[in-house]
Amino acid sequence: MQRLPVLAAEAGGTDFTVYLVIVVIVMLVGIVFLAVFFRYFSLWIQCKSTGAGISLLDLIMMSFRKVNTPVIVRGKIMAVQAGLTEVYPISTRALEAHFLANGNVPQVIQALIAAHRAKIPLDWQTAAAIDLAGRNILDAVRTSVYPKVIDCPDPKPGPEATLSAVCGDGIELRARARVTVRTNLEQLVGGATEETIVARVGQGIVQAIGKQSSYKLVLENPELISETVLELGLEKHTSFEIVSIDIADIDVGDNIGARLQADQAEADTRVAQAKAEQKRAEMAAREQEMFALVQESRAKVVLAEAEVPQAIAAAFRSGRLGLMDYYELNNVQADTKMRSAIAGDGATTMTRT
């Protein structure tokens, strides 16, 4: 730098400017190189020391592709150190693609390591697909290694905390079960979840209890329920494999059969009462019809009696009835009325006596 004035004087002002620009560019390049070197140096050293196979240029290009470099490096190092790359082809580009697809790279690598140590067949493509589908692949592998216990039904306060079923003798039994399951990784994509397992096991328990002729058989041998439910193949098209079904508790409920019989008897009573009421209404209507017929007959009698004077008048006009005959007819009628009155009084007197 002390010779710059001398060089400027010797080479002239133009050459000095070019030289100065070159020096500035070299210094800027050096500064950028040092910044990049210090940023990726520790990651590059980790990759070189572990044999991850990620170069310094790859680390720089990851930044341009908006990839979280430490996440990819740690994931690749875990895969290499666990020996996954010797079994499954896990490339750096595959890790980057999974990260850009909003996948959880560390969780997938941890799940692959756990499956590899437990000798469970699981490759990168399947694990990545399960993770992108929204399933917790690490939890699925853990459940496959250590079976999980599911309560059936869901333990919560209230009458829905138990399964209600009725035996053949009409006695209600309330049961609770604990289902031990492990993950079926082959059906994890597209398979049903825990809710389906709980629903199917509950249906199987109700069906198994309903097949028994007496509630005493169920109380004596609860394993009959477990055996019957396991034979149904409830884990079909689900993400789990049922290991065992244990009946945790069985309580005797109401006598549903007796209640149904009482309800049926009450219903029969109401039907009989309705039929009796209908019959009474029919008889009352028939009675009213008979009253109407009586009134009609009386009206006919009155009409017939009204024709008697007309017949007498016609007989007078025609000469077939004389005056003496008419008086004699009146006497007969009066005599008849008198006798009827006497007979009526006598009957009344006898009744009073």
TIPA-105336 format. One record per residue (C-alpha): residue number from 1; chain; x, y, z. Coordinates in nm, 4 decimals. Each point is the difference from the previous one (the first is absolute). Layout:
> tigu:vovex:X:Y:Z
> NUM:A:X:Y:Z
...
REM end
This chain:
> tigu:vovex:X:Y:Z
> 1:A:0.0000:0.0000:0.0000
> 2:A:0.2932:0.2362:0.0556
> 3:A:0.1048:-0.0442:-0.3636
> 4:A:-0.3389:0.1037:-0.1418
> 5:A:0.0941:0.3655:-0.0432
> 6:A:0.3173:-0.1049:-0.1784
> 7:A:-0.1857:-0.2424:-0.2256
> 8:A:-0.2629:0.2614:-0.0676
> 9:A:0.2618:0.2428:-0.1065
> 10:A:0.1675:-0.2560:-0.2234
> 11:A:-0.3112:-0.1600:-0.1580
> 12:A:-0.2233:0.2992:-0.0118
> 13:A:-0.3439:0.0743:0.1471
> 14:A:-0.2002:-0.2468:-0.2169
> 15:A:0.2100:-0.3035:0.0862
> 16:A:-0.0206:0.0898:0.3658
> 17:A:-0.3788:0.0074:-0.0078
> 18:A:-0.0177:-0.3426:-0.1645
> 19:A:0.2414:-0.1390:0.2520
> 20:A:-0.2015:0.1456:0.2846
> 21:A:-0.3253:-0.1545:-0.1318
> 22:A:0.1667:-0.3400:-0.0275
> 23:A:0.1252:0.0266:0.3558
> 24:A:-0.3456:0.0923:0.1272
> 25:A:-0.1598:-0.2895:-0.1882
> 26:A:0.2570:-0.2433:0.1378
> 27:A:-0.0629:0.1261:0.3497
> 28:A:-0.3800:-0.0333:-0.0401
> 29:A:0.0369:-0.3525:-0.1325
> 30:A:0.2248:-0.0832:0.2889
> 31:A:-0.2495:0.1399:0.2491
> 32:A:-0.2873:-0.1948:-0.1569
> 33:A:0.2106:-0.3168:-0.0035
> 34:A:0.0902:0.0434:0.3642
> 35:A:-0.3674:0.0632:0.0924
> 36:A:-0.1149:-0.3091:-0.1857
> 37:A:0.2880:-0.2011:0.1383
> 38:A:-0.0717:0.0937:0.3598
> 39:A:-0.3773:-0.0611:-0.0472
> 40:A:0.0271:-0.3462:-0.1494
> 41:A:0.3388:-0.1067:0.1314
> 42:A:-0.1320:-0.1795:0.3093
> 43:A:-0.2703:-0.1792:-0.2002
> 44:A:0.2500:-0.0944:-0.2710
> 45:A:0.2418:-0.1346:0.2627
> 46:A:-0.2834:-0.2096:0.1464
> 47:A:-0.0841:-0.1385:-0.3438
> 48:A:0.3627:-0.0812:-0.0776
> 49:A:0.0657:-0.1608:0.3374
> 50:A:-0.3142:-0.2151:-0.0093
> 51:A:0.0072:-0.0887:-0.3684
> 52:A:-0.3382:0.1580:-0.0690
> 53:A:0.1036:0.0794:-0.3565
> 54:A:-0.1095:0.3644:-0.0057
> 55:A:0.2509:0.2404:-0.1556
> 56:A:0.0471:0.3683:0.0766
> 57:A:-0.1577:0.0894:-0.3336
> 58:A:-0.3060:-0.2085:0.0873
> 59:A:-0.0318:0.1900:0.3272
> 60:A:0.0116:0.3318:-0.1816
> 61:A:-0.2565:-0.1115:-0.2600
> 62:A:-0.2370:-0.1095:0.2776
> 63:A:-0.0157:0.3608:0.1167
> 64:A:-0.0988:0.1123:-0.3499
> 65:A:-0.2735:-0.2664:-0.0070
> 66:A:-0.1422:0.1271:0.3334
> 67:A:0.0843:-0.3225:0.1808
> 68:A:0.0818:-0.0144:0.3700
> 69:A:0.3608:-0.1142:-0.0280
> 70:A:0.0550:-0.1129:0.3628
> 71:A:-0.3151:-0.2169:-0.0121
> 72:A:0.1099:-0.1773:-0.3186
> 73:A:0.3567:-0.0458:0.1263
> 74:A:-0.1092:-0.1421:0.3343
> 75:A:-0.2504:-0.2304:-0.1698
> 76:A:0.2603:-0.1305:-0.2450
> 77:A:0.2561:-0.0472:0.2771
> 78:A:-0.2508:-0.1954:0.2125
> 79:A:-0.0849:-0.2205:-0.2983
> 80:A:0.3672:-0.0679:-0.0771
> 81:A:0.0994:-0.0619:0.3608
> 82:A:-0.2931:-0.2392:0.0502
> 83:A:0.0902:-0.1924:-0.3160
> 84:A:-0.3253:0.0822:-0.1819
> 85:A:0.1756:0.1017:-0.3203
> 86:A:0.1404:-0.3502:-0.0254
> 87:A:-0.3515:-0.1456:-0.0052
> 88:A:-0.2168:0.2736:-0.1550
> 89:A:0.1097:0.2485:-0.2668
> 90:A:-0.0462:0.3284:0.1887
> 91:A:0.1497:0.2827:-0.2040
> 92:A:0.0469:0.3633:0.0961
> 93:A:-0.2390:0.1047:-0.2751
> 94:A:-0.2683:-0.2287:0.1471
> 95:A:0.0411:0.1677:0.3384
> 96:A:-0.0234:0.3440:-0.1610
> 97:A:-0.3102:-0.0968:-0.1964
> 98:A:-0.1712:-0.1291:0.3131
> 99:A:0.0857:0.3193:0.1874
> 100:A:-0.1318:0.2201:-0.2820
> 101:A:-0.3241:-0.2040:0.0065
> 102:A:-0.0479:0.1075:0.3659
> 103:A:0.1084:-0.3374:0.1302
> 104:A:0.1646:-0.0635:0.3354
> 105:A:0.3442:-0.1276:-0.1007
> 106:A:0.1407:-0.0665:0.3520
> 107:A:-0.3127:-0.1914:0.1026
> 108:A:0.0113:-0.2189:-0.3116
> 109:A:0.3699:-0.0773:0.0527
> 110:A:-0.0599:-0.0847:0.3665
> 111:A:-0.2885:-0.2272:-0.0987
> 112:A:0.2197:-0.1779:-0.2581
> 113:A:0.2747:-0.0474:0.2576
> 114:A:-0.2448:-0.1434:0.2554
> 115:A:-0.1523:-0.2334:-0.2606
> 116:A:0.3455:-0.1082:-0.1169
> 117:A:0.1131:-0.0789:0.3541
> 118:A:-0.3242:-0.1906:0.0684
> 119:A:0.0325:-0.1860:-0.3333
> 120:A:-0.3302:0.1351:-0.1267
> 121:A:-0.0181:0.0293:-0.3820
> 122:A:-0.0351:0.3712:-0.0771
> 123:A:0.1663:0.1896:-0.2848
> 124:A:0.0457:0.3703:-0.0656
> 125:A:-0.2766:0.0315:-0.2585
> 126:A:-0.2627:-0.1561:0.2279
> 127:A:0.1084:0.2009:0.3044
> 128:A:-0.0002:0.3259:-0.1982
> 129:A:-0.3447:-0.0740:-0.1428
> 130:A:-0.1390:-0.0722:0.3465
> 131:A:0.1490:0.3220:0.1363
> 132:A:-0.1382:0.2104:-0.2866
> 133:A:-0.3411:-0.1621:0.0519
> 134:A:-0.0136:0.1614:0.3446
> 135:A:0.0697:-0.3091:0.2090
> 136:A:0.2600:-0.0007:0.2760
> 137:A:0.2385:-0.2566:-0.1430
> 138:A:0.2213:-0.0028:0.3086
> 139:A:-0.2952:-0.0687:0.2287
> 140:A:-0.1172:-0.2713:-0.2402
> 141:A:0.3379:-0.1752:0.0169
> 142:A:0.0034:0.0284:0.3781
> 143:A:-0.3470:-0.1521:0.0181
> 144:A:0.1159:-0.2786:-0.2274
> 145:A:0.2894:-0.0738:0.2368
> 146:A:-0.1868:0.0672:0.3250
> 147:A:-0.3720:-0.0903:-0.0330
> 148:A:-0.2511:0.2623:0.0996
> 149:A:-0.3028:-0.0453:0.2269
> 150:A:-0.3332:0.1533:-0.1073
> 151:A:-0.2983:0.0250:0.2331
> 152:A:-0.3343:-0.1119:-0.1416
> 153:A:-0.2089:0.2035:0.0336
> 154:A:0.1740:0.3302:0.0561
> 155:A:0.0326:0.0467:0.3798
> 156:A:-0.2190:0.2954:0.0876
> 157:A:-0.2578:0.0587:0.2726
> 158:A:-0.3637:-0.0745:-0.0677
> 159:A:-0.2088:-0.2911:-0.1284
> 160:A:0.2064:-0.0186:-0.3191
> 161:A:0.3080:-0.1141:0.1944
> 162:A:-0.1026:-0.3654:-0.0465
> 163:A:-0.1321:-0.2204:-0.2790
> 164:A:-0.3587:-0.1090:0.0559
> 165:A:-0.1096:-0.3399:-0.1347
> 166:A:-0.2909:-0.2354:0.0749
> 167:A:0.0324:-0.3771:0.0375
> 168:A:-0.2543:-0.2526:-0.1189
> 169:A:-0.1764:-0.0021:0.3394
> 170:A:-0.0630:0.3753:-0.0196
> 171:A:0.2602:0.1073:0.2601
> 172:A:0.2088:0.3045:-0.0910
> 173:A:0.3780:-0.0153:0.0419
> 174:A:0.2249:0.3054:0.0005
> 175:A:0.3574:-0.0754:-0.1023
> 176:A:0.3294:0.1809:-0.0488
> 177:A:0.2939:-0.1402:-0.1943
> 178:A:0.3645:0.0840:-0.0620
> 179:A:0.1322:-0.0696:-0.3482
> 180:A:0.3730:-0.0498:-0.0552
> 181:A:0.1039:0.0942:-0.3537
> 182:A:0.3169:0.0540:-0.1965
> 183:A:0.0464:0.1942:-0.3199
> 184:A:-0.0234:-0.1774:-0.3335
> 185:A:0.2410:0.2087:-0.2075
> 186:A:-0.1085:-0.1644:-0.3245
> 187:A:-0.3543:0.1360:0.0406
> 188:A:0.0887:0.3259:0.1731
> 189:A:-0.0716:0.1955:-0.3186
> 190:A:-0.3727:-0.0213:-0.0647
> 191:A:-0.0755:-0.2118:0.3073
> 192:A:-0.2624:0.0868:0.2596
> 193:A:0.1016:0.1633:0.3279
> 194:A:-0.0607:-0.0714:0.3702
> 195:A:-0.3617:0.1191:-0.0145
> 196:A:-0.0814:-0.2825:-0.2418
> 197:A:0.1682:-0.2572:0.2242
> 198:A:-0.1997:0.1227:0.3019
> 199:A:-0.3261:-0.0078:-0.1961
> 200:A:0.0607:-0.3486:-0.1408
> 201:A:0.1063:-0.1465:0.3336
> 202:A:-0.3067:0.1514:0.1652
> 203:A:-0.2228:-0.1512:-0.2671
> 204:A:0.1688:-0.3378:0.0422
> 205:A:-0.0433:0.0039:0.3788
> 206:A:-0.3703:0.0832:-0.0307
> 207:A:-0.0411:-0.2789:-0.2555
> 208:A:0.1905:-0.2512:0.2148
> 209:A:-0.2080:0.0766:0.3103
> 210:A:-0.3241:-0.0166:-0.1986
> 211:A:0.0831:-0.3530:-0.1171
> 212:A:0.0167:-0.1370:0.3562
> 213:A:-0.3183:-0.1567:0.1345
> 214:A:0.0557:0.1181:0.3576
> 215:A:0.1906:0.2799:0.1643
> 216:A:0.1428:-0.2503:0.2487
> 217:A:0.2054:-0.1620:-0.2766
> 218:A:0.1595:0.3331:-0.0814
> 219:A:0.0789:0.0763:0.3626
> 220:A:0.1509:-0.3447:0.0478
> 221:A:0.2094:0.0063:-0.3212
> 222:A:0.0841:0.3539:-0.1190
> 223:A:0.2584:-0.1468:-0.2349
> 224:A:-0.2867:-0.1197:-0.2202
> 225:A:-0.0487:0.3607:-0.1054
> 226:A:0.3691:0.0491:-0.0819
> 227:A:0.0183:-0.3202:-0.2023
> 228:A:-0.3151:0.0815:-0.1950
> 229:A:0.1121:0.3542:-0.0784
> 230:A:0.3493:-0.1072:-0.1096
> 231:A:-0.1501:-0.2513:-0.2434
> 232:A:-0.1868:0.2811:-0.1805
> 233:A:0.3164:0.1446:-0.1601
> 234:A:-0.0711:0.3571:0.1083
> 235:A:0.3417:0.1361:-0.1024
> 236:A:-0.0761:-0.0416:-0.3712
> 237:A:0.0718:0.3180:-0.2011
> 238:A:0.1319:0.1787:0.3093
> 239:A:0.3410:0.1350:0.0940
> 240:A:0.0296:-0.2320:0.2984
> 241:A:0.0316:-0.3659:0.0862
> 242:A:-0.1972:-0.1114:0.3052
> 243:A:0.2258:-0.1873:0.2407
> 244:A:-0.2556:-0.0725:0.2733
> 245:A:-0.3387:0.1089:0.1344
> 246:A:-0.0332:-0.0055:0.3777
> 247:A:-0.3336:0.0492:0.1773
> 248:A:0.0767:0.2500:0.2745
> 249:A:-0.3385:0.0090:0.1714
> 250:A:-0.3527:-0.1472:-0.0297
> 251:A:-0.2978:0.1283:0.1990
> 252:A:-0.3574:-0.1295:0.0067
> 253:A:-0.2503:0.2623:-0.1094
> 254:A:-0.3769:0.0030:-0.0300
> 255:A:-0.2337:-0.2868:-0.0835
> 256:A:-0.0814:0.1148:-0.3498
> 257:A:-0.2073:-0.3118:-0.0747
> 258:A:-0.2343:0.0580:0.2941
> 259:A:-0.0322:0.3664:-0.0896
> 260:A:-0.0890:-0.0881:-0.3561
> 261:A:-0.2592:-0.2522:0.1172
> 262:A:-0.1543:0.2576:0.2334
> 263:A:-0.0105:0.2537:-0.2791
> 264:A:-0.1589:-0.2595:-0.2287
> 265:A:-0.2624:-0.0865:0.2622
> 266:A:-0.0807:0.3676:0.0452
> 267:A:-0.0303:0.0412:-0.3738
> 268:A:-0.2309:-0.3039:-0.0214
> 269:A:-0.2140:0.1470:0.2792
> 270:A:-0.0338:0.3253:-0.1874
> 271:A:-0.0964:-0.1874:-0.3164
> 272:A:-0.2648:-0.2000:0.1883
> 273:A:-0.1373:0.3184:0.1566
> 274:A:-0.0161:0.1645:-0.3395
> 275:A:-0.1845:-0.2990:-0.1453
> 276:A:-0.2437:-0.0024:0.2954
> 277:A:-0.0631:0.3710:-0.0423
> 278:A:-0.0605:-0.0557:-0.3682
> 279:A:-0.2468:-0.2800:0.0781
> 280:A:-0.1800:0.2181:0.2574
> 281:A:-0.0280:0.2789:-0.2534
> 282:A:-0.1451:-0.2446:-0.2529
> 283:A:-0.2562:-0.1255:0.2522
> 284:A:-0.0972:0.3562:0.0948
> 285:A:-0.0499:0.0806:-0.3654
> 286:A:-0.2087:-0.3168:-0.0418
> 287:A:-0.2126:0.1021:0.2998
> 288:A:-0.0668:0.3369:-0.1548
> 289:A:-0.0994:-0.1743:-0.3204
> 290:A:-0.2486:-0.2159:0.1927
> 291:A:-0.1482:0.3098:0.1660
> 292:A:-0.0430:0.1551:-0.3398
> 293:A:-0.1757:-0.3134:-0.1286
> 294:A:-0.2362:0.0053:0.3027
> 295:A:-0.0867:0.3617:-0.0638
> 296:A:-0.0580:-0.0808:-0.3640
> 297:A:-0.2341:-0.2872:0.0919
> 298:A:-0.1926:0.2243:0.2431
> 299:A:-0.0362:0.2593:-0.2707
> 300:A:-0.1484:-0.2664:-0.2279
> 301:A:-0.2453:-0.1013:0.2759
> 302:A:-0.1094:0.3617:0.0438
> 303:A:-0.0497:0.0324:-0.3713
> 304:A:-0.2040:-0.3184:-0.0035
> 305:A:-0.2173:0.1214:0.2928
> 306:A:-0.0553:0.3296:-0.1854
> 307:A:-0.1573:-0.1921:-0.2876
> 308:A:-0.2717:-0.1528:0.2273
> 309:A:-0.2209:0.3156:0.0166
> 310:A:0.0378:0.0406:-0.3726
> 311:A:-0.1147:-0.3581:-0.0542
> 312:A:-0.3040:0.0541:0.2299
> 313:A:-0.0945:0.3156:-0.1897
> 314:A:0.0304:-0.1818:-0.3283
> 315:A:-0.2179:-0.2814:0.1362
> 316:A:-0.2688:0.2539:0.1035
> 317:A:0.0008:0.1568:-0.3432
> 318:A:-0.0215:-0.3348:-0.1739
> 319:A:-0.2763:-0.1281:0.2294
> 320:A:0.1925:-0.3003:0.1217
> 321:A:-0.0010:0.1379:0.3558
> 322:A:-0.3113:0.1221:0.1777
> 323:A:-0.0456:0.2314:0.2922
> 324:A:-0.0837:-0.2808:0.2420
> 325:A:0.3041:-0.1896:-0.1125
> 326:A:0.2121:0.3080:0.0651
> 327:A:-0.1415:0.0422:0.3520
> 328:A:0.0554:-0.3670:0.0709
> 329:A:0.3600:0.0355:-0.1175
> 330:A:0.0490:0.2947:0.2352
> 331:A:-0.1474:-0.1980:0.2873
> 332:A:0.2360:-0.2865:-0.0668
> 333:A:0.2924:0.2395:-0.0042
> 334:A:-0.1079:0.1672:0.3217
> 335:A:-0.0522:-0.3371:0.1662
> 336:A:0.3453:-0.1045:-0.1105
> 337:A:0.1579:0.3173:0.1388
> 338:A:-0.1803:-0.0459:0.3293
> 339:A:0.1161:-0.3574:0.0340
> 340:A:0.3532:0.1056:-0.0853
> 341:A:-0.0173:0.2722:0.2636
> 342:A:-0.1378:-0.2408:0.2570
> 343:A:0.2632:-0.2547:-0.0851
> 344:A:0.2693:0.2636:0.0276
> 345:A:-0.1222:0.1207:0.3404
> 346:A:-0.0186:-0.3509:0.1295
> 347:A:0.3547:-0.0730:-0.1077
> 348:A:0.1148:0.3167:0.1688
> 349:A:-0.1918:-0.0884:0.3189
> 350:A:0.1517:-0.3455:0.0095
> 351:A:0.3430:0.1381:-0.0518
> 352:A:-0.0432:0.2484:0.2833
> 353:A:-0.1329:-0.2747:0.2281
REM end
